[in-house]
Amino acid sequence: MGRLSEKVAVITGAGRGIGREIALLMAAEGAKVVVNDLGGNTDGTGTGKIADDVVNEIRAAGGEAVSHTESIAEVSGGISLFKTAIDSFGGMDILVNNAGILRDRTLFKMEESDWDAVIAVHLKGHYCCTRPFAQYIRETNRTNCRIINFSSVSGLFGNFGQANYAAAKAGIAGFTRTVAMEMAKYGCTVNTISPGALTRMTIPLREARGEEVVAEDMDAGGPQHIAPVVAWLASEAASTISSQILHVARGQVSIMQQPAILKSYQKQSGTWSLDELDKYIPSLYRAKQSADEAVKAGAMPEFID
C-alpha cells in the first residue's frame, strides 16, 4: 500500500520534466493518474503525444493512468481534464497545476502575444483546472483533497527578462492563499511549490550563460528532487499544511515567508504631510532591511545526513 493508494491524481504538464516525475512517483505510491500535456514546445506552440508515453510507462510498472492532451489555458480544457478523471476513475482527489511555458523577453521587446500566452497557461490555467475540481469537492463533499500549485522564484523575487512569467507566478501565490481560505471548510489543502530544477525550460538559460550541463548536474538538480515534496503534500501526512509556499531545489526543502506587516505608524488625526513622510517612510524601510537580514540569517539550511 502506497501513500496515495486509491487516490486519483490529475497532473498538468506531466509529459516531461517535473510533471513527469510527479506522475511516475504518485503512480508508484498507488495513485491513479491523469497525465495532461499538450506536447508542445517550451513557448507553447505545437502539439504532441508525449502524455501517452508517460501513461505507457506507468502502466508498464503496474500502475493505472490515462492521458489528456487538451490545452488547460482554456476553460473547456480544464473541464475536459476534470471529466477525464471522473470518467476514467470515478473521482478526483489531487490536482497538481504544473503546466507552463516561457516566452522570455525584456519588457522593451515583449509583445502582447508573449504576455497573453504566458499568463494564459500559467495563471489562467490554474483557474481553468482548479474551478471544476473545487466545485466538485463542494457539491459531493469529497474530503481530504489536495491542490498543489506551482509558482517560481521569478515571481516571488523577480527575474530579469521574465516580466510575463514573473507576473503569472506571483499571481499564482496570491491565488493559492485565497483558494486555501475558500477550500478550508471542505478539508481541502492548497499549497504552492517554488521549484528549482534543471529541465528543458531552465537548461537553455544556463547554457545561454555559457554554463555546460552534464549528467552529474542532472543527478544533483534534476526534476526528480521536486516530486517527493509534491507527493508528500498530496498525502495524509500533509492534512494540516495549507496556504504555504515551499521552495524545493537540489535536495533542499524550505518554507518561504508570506507577506506580512513588519512595522507601522498610525496618525491620531489628519492626513500625512510630506514632511512627516520624510521621517517615517525611511524609518519603515530601515525596519524592513533589518527584518530582511534576520530572515536571511535564519534561512541558512541545516544539513541532513
Residue frames as qw, qx, qy, qz and C-alpha x, y, z in Angstrom:
[[0.000, 0.887, 0.461, 0.000, 0.00, 0.00, 0.00],
 [0.441, 0.284, -0.006, 0.852, 1.48, 3.31, -1.07],
 [0.090, -0.284, -0.367, 0.881, 0.96, 6.71, 0.50],
 [0.363, 0.256, -0.125, -0.887, -1.56, 7.61, -2.23],
 [0.076, 0.120, 0.979, 0.148, -3.32, 4.27, -2.61],
 [0.122, 0.609, 0.783, 0.033, -6.72, 4.58, -4.32],
 [0.022, 0.718, 0.111, -0.686, -6.35, 8.34, -4.79],
 [0.589, 0.617, 0.412, 0.320, -6.99, 9.91, -8.19],
 [0.330, -0.625, 0.113, 0.698, -4.37, 12.47, -9.18],
 [0.543, 0.777, 0.261, 0.183, -4.51, 14.90, -12.08],
 [0.502, -0.537, 0.206, 0.646, -1.18, 16.44, -13.11],
 [0.501, 0.856, 0.103, -0.076, -0.85, 19.11, -15.78],
 [0.275, 0.838, -0.472, 0.011, 2.28, 19.45, -17.88],
 [0.745, -0.417, 0.512, -0.095, 3.18, 15.88, -16.95],
 [0.890, 0.454, -0.035, 0.011, 4.73, 14.75, -20.22],
 [0.649, 0.436, -0.331, 0.529, 8.25, 15.86, -19.33],
 [0.143, 0.513, -0.380, 0.756, 10.39, 17.25, -16.54],
 [0.190, -0.168, 0.640, -0.725, 8.90, 17.96, -13.14],
 [0.728, 0.036, 0.061, -0.682, 5.37, 16.90, -14.10],
 [0.782, 0.212, -0.569, -0.144, 6.54, 13.56, -15.44],
 [0.301, 0.229, -0.789, 0.484, 8.49, 12.81, -12.26],
 [0.416, -0.091, 0.455, -0.782, 5.45, 13.67, -10.16],
 [0.813, 0.119, -0.199, -0.534, 3.21, 11.43, -12.24],
 [0.676, 0.232, -0.695, 0.074, 5.60, 8.48, -12.00],
 [0.115, 0.184, -0.750, 0.625, 6.09, 8.84, -8.25],
 [0.551, -0.039, 0.297, -0.779, 2.40, 9.30, -7.48],
 [0.837, 0.142, -0.379, -0.368, 1.59, 6.23, -9.54],
 [0.522, 0.232, -0.764, 0.301, 4.28, 4.29, -7.69],
 [0.096, -0.091, 0.647, -0.751, 2.61, 5.39, -4.44],
 [0.166, 0.335, 0.913, -0.161, -0.68, 3.90, -5.58],
 [0.311, 0.541, 0.178, -0.761, -2.48, 6.83, -7.21],
 [0.548, 0.513, 0.607, 0.261, -4.49, 6.53, -10.39],
 [0.243, -0.503, 0.141, 0.817, -3.08, 9.27, -12.60],
 [0.513, 0.793, 0.326, 0.044, -4.39, 11.53, -15.34],
 [0.538, -0.268, 0.273, 0.751, -1.37, 12.72, -17.33],
 [0.354, 0.890, 0.264, -0.116, -2.08, 16.05, -19.02],
 [0.363, -0.485, 0.357, 0.711, 0.28, 17.52, -21.59],
 [0.544, 0.744, 0.041, -0.386, -0.33, 19.40, -24.82],
 [0.853, 0.036, 0.367, 0.370, 3.01, 18.06, -26.02],
 [0.409, 0.894, 0.069, 0.170, 4.16, 21.37, -27.45],
 [0.576, 0.397, -0.264, 0.664, 7.34, 23.41, -27.41],
 [0.406, -0.338, -0.491, 0.693, 8.53, 25.45, -24.44],
 [0.053, 0.062, -0.036, -0.996, 6.96, 28.57, -25.95],
 [0.484, 0.312, 0.557, -0.599, 3.54, 26.91, -26.09],
 [0.573, 0.468, -0.339, -0.581, 3.47, 26.25, -29.83],
 [0.430, 0.264, -0.842, -0.190, 2.90, 22.84, -31.38],
 [0.824, -0.261, 0.215, -0.454, 1.39, 19.64, -30.04],
 [0.353, 0.374, -0.858, -0.011, 2.45, 16.06, -29.46],
 [0.843, -0.284, -0.331, -0.315, 1.54, 12.79, -27.76],
 [0.306, 0.410, -0.720, 0.469, 4.16, 12.68, -25.03],
 [0.576, -0.308, 0.396, -0.646, 1.45, 12.22, -22.39],
 [0.947, 0.083, -0.164, -0.263, 0.83, 8.78, -23.87],
 [0.597, 0.410, -0.611, 0.318, 4.47, 7.86, -23.33],
 [0.141, -0.369, 0.628, -0.670, 4.20, 8.62, -19.61],
 [0.811, -0.087, 0.150, -0.559, 0.94, 6.67, -19.38],
 [0.888, 0.245, -0.387, -0.044, 2.61, 3.67, -21.00],
 [0.309, 0.438, -0.674, 0.508, 5.50, 3.95, -18.55],
 [0.453, -0.280, 0.491, -0.689, 3.11, 3.94, -15.60],
 [0.907, 0.053, -0.014, -0.417, 1.14, 1.00, -16.96],
 [0.724, 0.379, -0.560, 0.133, 4.30, -0.98, -17.67],
 [0.117, 0.342, -0.709, 0.606, 5.20, -0.58, -13.99],
 [0.244, -0.336, -0.900, 0.135, 1.79, -1.92, -12.96],
 [0.055, 0.343, 0.382, -0.856, 0.04, 1.40, -12.34],
 [0.283, 0.679, 0.672, 0.085, -3.14, 2.95, -13.70],
 [0.108, -0.502, 0.082, 0.854, -3.08, 6.06, -15.88],
 [0.485, 0.676, 0.523, 0.185, -4.80, 7.81, -18.76],
 [0.373, -0.057, 0.165, 0.911, -3.71, 10.73, -20.90],
 [0.175, 0.875, 0.414, -0.182, -5.28, 14.10, -21.66],
 [0.560, 0.032, 0.288, 0.776, -3.82, 16.28, -24.39],
 [0.097, 0.855, 0.381, 0.337, -6.01, 19.39, -24.48],
 [0.257, 0.416, -0.240, 0.839, -4.74, 22.85, -23.56],
 [0.378, -0.583, -0.633, 0.342, -5.51, 23.87, -19.97],
 [0.155, -0.122, -0.026, 0.980, -5.26, 27.56, -20.91],
 [0.393, -0.220, -0.390, -0.803, -8.96, 27.42, -21.84],
 [0.566, -0.172, 0.473, -0.653, -11.93, 26.76, -19.56],
 [0.895, 0.188, -0.168, -0.367, -13.07, 23.96, -21.87],
 [0.594, 0.394, -0.671, 0.204, -9.70, 22.23, -21.42],
 [0.122, -0.311, 0.700, -0.630, -9.92, 22.40, -17.64],
 [0.754, 0.000, 0.251, -0.607, -13.43, 20.97, -17.67],
 [0.846, 0.320, -0.388, -0.176, -12.37, 18.23, -20.07],
 [0.317, 0.418, -0.762, 0.379, -9.42, 17.36, -17.83],
 [0.416, -0.189, 0.601, -0.655, -11.69, 17.05, -14.80],
 [0.853, 0.157, 0.039, -0.497, -14.18, 14.92, -16.74],
 [0.647, 0.409, -0.644, 0.004, -11.36, 12.63, -17.85],
 [0.008, 0.291, -0.811, 0.507, -10.60, 11.86, -14.20],
 [0.606, 0.023, 0.442, -0.661, -14.26, 11.27, -13.36],
 [0.834, 0.323, -0.192, -0.403, -15.00, 9.17, -16.44],
 [0.590, 0.428, -0.678, 0.097, -11.82, 7.10, -16.13],
 [0.352, 0.117, -0.791, 0.486, -11.54, 6.58, -12.38],
 [0.416, -0.607, -0.663, -0.133, -14.85, 7.66, -10.84],
 [0.423, -0.860, -0.208, 0.195, -13.49, 10.54, -8.80],
 [0.476, 0.624, -0.195, 0.588, -10.71, 13.05, -8.20],
 [0.671, -0.651, -0.251, 0.252, -8.63, 13.76, -5.09],
 [0.512, -0.524, 0.183, 0.655, -5.46, 15.57, -6.14],
 [0.516, 0.827, 0.156, 0.160, -4.76, 18.37, -8.61],
 [0.572, -0.432, 0.199, 0.668, -1.20, 19.39, -9.45],
 [0.400, 0.903, 0.145, -0.058, -1.13, 22.59, -11.52],
 [0.640, -0.432, 0.358, 0.526, 2.32, 22.27, -13.07],
 [0.620, 0.531, 0.415, 0.402, 1.92, 23.14, -16.79],
 [0.131, -0.859, 0.025, 0.494, 3.88, 26.13, -18.05],
 [0.696, 0.547, 0.186, 0.426, 5.61, 27.82, -20.97],
 [0.404, -0.583, 0.045, 0.704, 8.26, 30.50, -21.40],
 [0.481, 0.723, 0.253, 0.427, 8.48, 33.50, -23.70],
 [0.526, -0.607, -0.104, 0.587, 11.35, 35.40, -22.15],
 [0.387, 0.579, 0.175, 0.696, 11.97, 38.96, -23.32],
 [0.179, -0.200, -0.339, 0.902, 12.65, 42.27, -21.65],
 [0.226, 0.684, 0.550, -0.423, 9.60, 44.49, -21.34],
 [0.099, 0.615, -0.288, -0.728, 11.02, 46.69, -24.12],
 [0.199, 0.254, -0.795, -0.514, 10.70, 43.80, -26.59],
 [0.206, 0.206, 0.929, -0.228, 7.75, 41.88, -25.14],
 [0.282, -0.153, -0.512, -0.797, 4.75, 41.74, -27.47],
 [0.633, -0.167, 0.209, -0.726, 1.16, 41.44, -26.33],
 [0.887, 0.086, -0.382, -0.245, 1.07, 37.86, -27.60],
 [0.488, 0.264, -0.710, 0.434, 4.08, 36.98, -25.41],
 [0.234, -0.216, 0.514, -0.796, 2.33, 38.41, -22.37],
 [0.751, -0.036, 0.005, -0.659, -1.05, 36.83, -23.08],
 [0.800, 0.164, -0.568, -0.104, 0.28, 33.35, -23.85],
 [0.357, 0.199, -0.745, 0.528, 2.30, 33.06, -20.64],
 [0.361, -0.122, 0.426, -0.821, -0.45, 34.48, -18.42],
 [0.784, 0.030, -0.234, -0.574, -2.97, 32.14, -20.08],
 [0.750, 0.105, -0.651, 0.050, -1.06, 28.91, -19.50],
 [0.326, 0.097, -0.691, 0.638, 0.23, 29.69, -16.01],
 [0.178, 0.036, 0.465, -0.866, -2.25, 31.92, -14.19],
 [0.673, 0.088, -0.116, -0.726, -5.44, 31.30, -16.16],
 [0.621, 0.133, -0.764, -0.116, -4.52, 27.62, -16.41],
 [0.102, 0.011, -0.808, 0.580, -4.57, 27.36, -12.62],
 [0.464, 0.148, 0.272, -0.830, -8.09, 28.84, -12.64],
 [0.659, 0.203, -0.461, -0.558, -9.31, 26.65, -15.50],
 [0.566, 0.068, -0.820, 0.052, -8.25, 23.42, -13.79],
 [0.086, 0.004, -0.729, 0.679, -8.97, 24.36, -10.17],
 [0.451, -0.018, 0.103, -0.886, -12.51, 25.70, -10.53],
 [0.769, -0.047, -0.452, -0.450, -14.23, 22.47, -11.70],
 [0.557, 0.013, -0.760, 0.335, -12.35, 20.48, -9.06],
 [0.030, -0.044, 0.507, -0.860, -13.33, 22.93, -6.31],
 [0.605, -0.052, -0.107, -0.787, -16.97, 22.83, -7.40],
 [0.743, -0.003, -0.653, -0.147, -16.87, 19.03, -7.37],
 [0.336, 0.039, -0.733, 0.591, -15.43, 18.98, -3.83],
 [0.269, -0.015, 0.333, -0.904, -18.18, 21.28, -2.58],
 [0.683, 0.025, -0.257, -0.683, -21.03, 19.55, -4.39],
 [0.817, 0.003, -0.569, -0.097, -20.03, 15.97, -3.45],
 [0.588, -0.733, 0.268, -0.212, -18.45, 16.69, -0.06],
 [0.872, 0.268, -0.297, 0.282, -15.28, 14.94, -1.24],
 [0.527, -0.838, 0.138, 0.022, -12.95, 15.05, 1.76],
 [0.682, -0.490, 0.399, 0.367, -9.18, 15.15, 2.20],
 [0.697, 0.637, 0.199, 0.261, -8.47, 16.58, -1.24],
 [0.520, -0.510, 0.179, 0.661, -5.30, 18.38, -2.29],
 [0.502, 0.846, 0.108, 0.145, -4.46, 21.22, -4.68],
 [0.630, -0.461, 0.214, 0.587, -0.77, 21.84, -5.33],
 [0.415, 0.905, 0.089, -0.023, 0.16, 24.87, -7.41],
 [0.764, -0.005, 0.112, 0.635, 3.44, 25.92, -8.99],
 [0.014, 0.988, -0.022, -0.152, 4.92, 29.37, -8.54],
 [0.784, 0.356, -0.079, 0.503, 8.58, 30.34, -9.12],
 [0.495, -0.490, -0.109, 0.709, 11.41, 32.36, -7.65],
 [0.228, 0.256, 0.372, 0.863, 10.98, 34.55, -10.74],
 [0.280, -0.677, -0.448, -0.512, 7.58, 35.60, -9.45],
 [0.634, -0.685, -0.319, 0.164, 8.47, 35.65, -5.77],
 [0.538, -0.523, 0.079, 0.656, 11.79, 37.50, -6.12],
 [0.379, 0.863, -0.077, -0.326, 11.73, 38.82, -9.71],
 [0.701, -0.138, 0.521, 0.466, 13.99, 37.92, -12.62],
 [0.076, 0.575, -0.322, -0.748, 15.36, 39.97, -15.49],
 [0.237, 0.221, -0.719, -0.614, 13.63, 39.34, -18.80],
 [0.200, -0.259, -0.942, -0.072, 10.65, 37.49, -17.35],
 [0.260, -0.021, 0.248, -0.933, 8.02, 40.12, -16.57],
 [0.692, -0.062, -0.380, -0.611, 5.23, 37.98, -18.05],
 [0.689, -0.050, -0.714, 0.114, 6.33, 34.80, -16.29],
 [0.219, 0.025, -0.603, 0.767, 7.01, 36.60, -13.00],
 [0.423, -0.103, 0.071, -0.897, 3.59, 38.29, -13.03],
 [0.771, -0.099, -0.488, -0.397, 1.88, 34.94, -13.61],
 [0.635, -0.032, -0.699, 0.326, 3.87, 33.16, -10.92],
 [0.005, 0.068, -0.472, 0.879, 3.33, 35.92, -8.35],
 [0.589, -0.117, -0.145, -0.786, -0.37, 35.77, -9.19],
 [0.737, -0.079, -0.662, -0.109, -0.37, 32.04, -8.52],
 [0.320, 0.000, -0.685, 0.655, 0.94, 32.66, -4.99],
 [0.303, -0.008, 0.242, -0.922, -1.95, 35.05, -4.35],
 [0.695, -0.030, -0.467, -0.546, -4.39, 32.63, -5.99],
 [0.573, -0.030, -0.791, 0.211, -3.19, 29.89, -3.64],
 [0.054, -0.008, -0.589, 0.806, -3.70, 31.96, -0.50],
 [0.499, 0.025, 0.034, -0.866, -7.26, 32.85, -1.46],
 [0.740, 0.009, -0.560, -0.373, -8.30, 29.39, -2.66],
 [0.395, 0.028, -0.815, 0.422, -6.85, 27.90, 0.54],
 [0.231, 0.030, 0.442, -0.867, -9.23, 30.13, 2.53],
 [0.645, 0.099, -0.173, -0.738, -12.20, 29.16, 0.37],
 [0.745, 0.091, -0.635, -0.182, -11.48, 25.42, 0.47],
 [0.030, 0.326, -0.771, 0.547, -10.60, 25.14, 4.18],
 [0.621, -0.069, 0.382, -0.681, -14.20, 24.38, 5.24],
 [0.907, 0.233, -0.170, -0.307, -14.17, 21.39, 2.88],
 [0.806, -0.427, 0.389, 0.129, -10.95, 19.95, 4.31],
 [0.792, 0.505, 0.110, 0.324, -9.00, 20.59, 1.10],
 [0.475, -0.646, 0.157, 0.577, -5.46, 21.91, 1.44],
 [0.566, 0.794, 0.104, 0.197, -3.95, 24.27, -1.14],
 [0.560, -0.646, 0.240, 0.459, -0.20, 24.85, -1.30],
 [0.495, 0.848, -0.176, -0.072, 2.42, 26.26, -3.65],
 [0.849, -0.160, 0.214, 0.457, 5.72, 24.82, -4.82],
 [0.192, 0.922, -0.282, -0.181, 8.57, 27.13, -5.83],
 [0.961, 0.002, 0.191, 0.200, 10.82, 24.71, -7.73],
 [0.059, 0.821, -0.504, -0.263, 14.43, 24.89, -8.73],
 [0.809, -0.020, 0.578, 0.102, 15.32, 22.14, -11.19],
 [0.026, -0.414, 0.638, 0.649, 17.14, 21.53, -14.44],
 [0.610, 0.452, 0.634, -0.143, 14.52, 20.91, -17.14],
 [0.491, 0.392, 0.498, 0.598, 14.11, 21.67, -20.83],
 [0.004, -0.934, -0.282, -0.220, 12.78, 25.09, -19.75],
 [0.404, -0.895, 0.149, 0.119, 15.70, 26.00, -17.49],
 [0.798, -0.142, 0.334, 0.481, 18.71, 24.27, -19.09],
 [0.497, 0.624, 0.253, 0.547, 18.80, 26.74, -22.03],
 [0.206, -0.964, 0.000, -0.169, 19.02, 29.61, -19.52],
 [0.686, -0.590, 0.327, 0.273, 22.19, 28.11, -18.07],
 [0.732, 0.193, 0.412, 0.507, 23.61, 27.35, -21.48],
 [0.260, 0.876, 0.196, 0.355, 22.96, 30.94, -22.55],
 [0.358, -0.907, 0.222, -0.019, 25.22, 32.00, -19.67],
 [0.429, 0.645, -0.630, 0.061, 27.95, 29.74, -21.04],
 [0.469, -0.381, 0.723, -0.336, 27.44, 27.01, -18.42],
 [0.471, 0.157, -0.813, -0.304, 27.61, 23.39, -19.54],
 [0.754, -0.245, 0.305, -0.528, 25.02, 20.97, -18.11],
 [0.337, 0.320, -0.884, -0.059, 26.38, 17.46, -17.58],
 [0.656, -0.272, -0.679, -0.185, 24.92, 14.23, -16.19],
 [0.417, -0.176, -0.633, 0.628, 26.19, 14.99, -12.69],
 [0.155, -0.045, 0.111, -0.981, 24.23, 18.25, -12.73],
 [0.614, -0.206, -0.453, -0.613, 21.03, 16.38, -13.56],
 [0.620, -0.219, -0.723, 0.210, 21.66, 13.94, -10.71],
 [0.286, -0.178, -0.480, 0.810, 22.13, 16.80, -8.25],
 [0.160, 0.323, 0.197, -0.912, 19.50, 19.20, -9.55],
 [0.151, -0.141, -0.779, -0.592, 17.07, 17.38, -11.80],
 [0.525, -0.305, -0.169, -0.777, 13.26, 17.34, -11.53],
 [0.690, -0.201, -0.695, 0.022, 13.34, 14.12, -9.51],
 [0.282, -0.035, -0.570, 0.771, 14.12, 16.25, -6.44],
 [0.332, -0.128, 0.029, -0.934, 10.79, 18.09, -6.68],
 [0.609, -0.173, -0.630, -0.449, 8.45, 15.11, -6.97],
 [0.459, -0.226, -0.792, 0.333, 8.78, 13.70, -3.40],
 [0.007, 0.159, 0.389, -0.907, 7.74, 17.00, -1.81],
 [0.481, -0.005, -0.296, -0.825, 4.70, 17.24, -4.09],
 [0.613, -0.155, -0.756, -0.168, 3.75, 13.64, -3.32],
 [0.299, -0.187, -0.701, 0.620, 4.13, 14.30, 0.41],
 [0.218, 0.098, 0.148, -0.960, 1.88, 17.36, 0.21],
 [0.593, -0.038, -0.487, -0.640, -0.71, 15.16, -1.51],
 [0.502, -0.084, -0.851, 0.133, -0.59, 12.57, 1.27],
 [0.561, -0.693, -0.440, -0.108, -2.44, 12.23, 4.57],
 [0.633, -0.279, -0.263, 0.672, 0.69, 13.43, 6.38],
 [0.196, 0.102, 0.090, 0.971, 0.12, 16.94, 4.99],
 [0.150, -0.658, -0.709, -0.204, -3.50, 17.30, 6.12],
 [0.303, -0.825, -0.307, 0.364, -2.71, 20.29, 8.37],
 [0.362, -0.336, 0.284, 0.822, -0.42, 22.13, 5.92],
 [0.356, 0.714, 0.558, 0.228, -2.19, 24.70, 3.74],
 [0.122, 0.985, 0.100, 0.062, -1.65, 28.13, 2.16],
 [0.554, -0.657, 0.340, 0.382, 2.13, 27.66, 2.27],
 [0.595, 0.746, -0.295, -0.052, 4.94, 28.17, -0.23],
 [0.814, -0.386, 0.369, 0.228, 7.65, 25.50, -0.20],
 [0.363, 0.787, -0.457, -0.198, 10.85, 26.10, -2.14],
 [0.908, -0.129, 0.394, 0.063, 12.38, 22.85, -3.37],
 [0.551, 0.773, -0.313, -0.013, 15.71, 22.52, -5.17],
 [0.511, 0.522, -0.629, 0.266, 18.75, 20.23, -5.29],
 [0.593, -0.162, -0.722, 0.316, 17.89, 18.27, -2.14],
 [0.062, -0.032, -0.417, 0.906, 16.78, 21.38, -0.25],
 [0.216, -0.652, -0.662, -0.299, 13.28, 21.97, 1.06],
 [0.165, -0.050, -0.316, 0.933, 12.42, 25.36, 2.57],
 [0.008, 0.764, 0.643, -0.059, 9.33, 27.21, 3.71],
 [0.292, 0.350, 0.147, 0.878, 9.02, 30.75, 2.40],
 [0.022, -0.346, -0.433, 0.832, 7.93, 33.88, 4.19],
 [0.136, 0.672, 0.674, 0.274, 4.46, 35.18, 3.31],
 [0.067, 0.558, 0.061, 0.825, 3.50, 38.88, 3.04],
 [0.495, -0.640, -0.529, 0.257, 3.12, 40.47, 6.48],
 [0.022, -0.926, 0.038, -0.375, 3.27, 43.95, 8.00],
 [0.709, 0.061, -0.427, 0.558, 6.63, 44.39, 9.74],
 [0.265, -0.331, -0.346, 0.837, 6.25, 47.85, 11.26],
 [0.053, 0.684, 0.530, 0.498, 3.68, 50.65, 11.06],
 [0.095, -0.125, -0.316, 0.935, 2.84, 54.16, 12.26],
 [0.044, -0.663, -0.725, -0.182, -0.68, 55.47, 12.87],
 [0.028, 0.275, -0.055, 0.959, -1.61, 59.17, 12.86],
 [0.040, 0.369, 0.742, -0.557, -4.13, 60.21, 15.50],
 [0.349, 0.772, 0.411, -0.335, -5.83, 62.66, 13.16],
 [0.249, 0.820, -0.248, -0.451, -5.47, 64.29, 9.75],
 [0.904, 0.417, -0.015, 0.091, -3.56, 63.08, 6.73],
 [0.759, -0.272, 0.146, 0.573, 0.16, 62.56, 6.38],
 [0.177, 0.938, -0.156, -0.254, 2.21, 65.58, 5.38],
 [0.793, 0.515, -0.252, 0.207, 5.14, 65.15, 3.03],
 [0.029, 0.704, -0.555, 0.443, 7.48, 66.42, 5.75],
 [0.725, -0.349, 0.480, -0.348, 6.22, 63.71, 8.11],
 [0.965, 0.250, 0.075, -0.033, 6.67, 61.08, 5.43],
 [0.409, 0.739, -0.470, 0.256, 10.27, 62.29, 5.03],
 [0.271, -0.540, 0.680, -0.416, 10.80, 60.93, 8.53],
 [0.733, -0.128, 0.539, -0.395, 8.58, 57.91, 8.83],
 [0.904, 0.391, -0.067, -0.162, 8.85, 56.08, 5.50],
 [0.428, 0.605, -0.634, 0.223, 12.68, 55.88, 5.73],
 [0.382, -0.388, 0.699, -0.463, 12.16, 54.50, 9.25],
 [0.889, 0.135, 0.268, -0.346, 9.82, 51.84, 7.87],
 [0.753, 0.563, -0.340, -0.009, 12.35, 50.98, 5.19],
 [0.075, 0.586, -0.733, 0.337, 15.12, 50.56, 7.77],
 [0.664, -0.176, 0.582, -0.436, 12.87, 48.21, 9.74],
 [0.904, 0.367, 0.015, -0.217, 12.32, 46.21, 6.55],
 [0.495, 0.643, -0.565, 0.149, 16.07, 46.00, 5.91],
 [0.255, -0.454, 0.745, -0.416, 16.66, 44.72, 9.45],
 [0.821, 0.050, 0.415, -0.389, 13.93, 42.13, 9.06],
 [0.802, 0.532, -0.246, -0.115, 15.37, 41.01, 5.73],
 [0.235, 0.608, -0.714, 0.256, 18.77, 40.49, 7.31],
 [0.504, -0.264, 0.688, -0.451, 17.25, 38.46, 10.15],
 [0.889, 0.270, 0.189, -0.318, 15.29, 36.29, 7.72],
 [0.631, 0.629, -0.453, 0.007, 18.38, 35.78, 5.55],
 [0.039, -0.528, 0.780, -0.333, 20.42, 34.67, 8.56],
 [0.632, -0.085, 0.626, -0.448, 17.72, 32.24, 9.67],
 [0.833, 0.422, -0.021, -0.358, 17.30, 30.73, 6.21],
 [0.175, 0.576, -0.795, -0.074, 20.67, 29.00, 6.10],
 [0.861, -0.047, -0.392, -0.320, 19.93, 25.27, 5.60],
 [0.589, -0.486, 0.619, -0.183, 20.53, 22.63, 8.23],
 [0.449, 0.412, -0.742, -0.279, 22.34, 19.74, 6.58],
 [0.853, -0.154, 0.326, -0.378, 20.73, 16.30, 6.96],
 [0.226, -0.378, 0.872, 0.212, 22.64, 13.04, 6.53]]
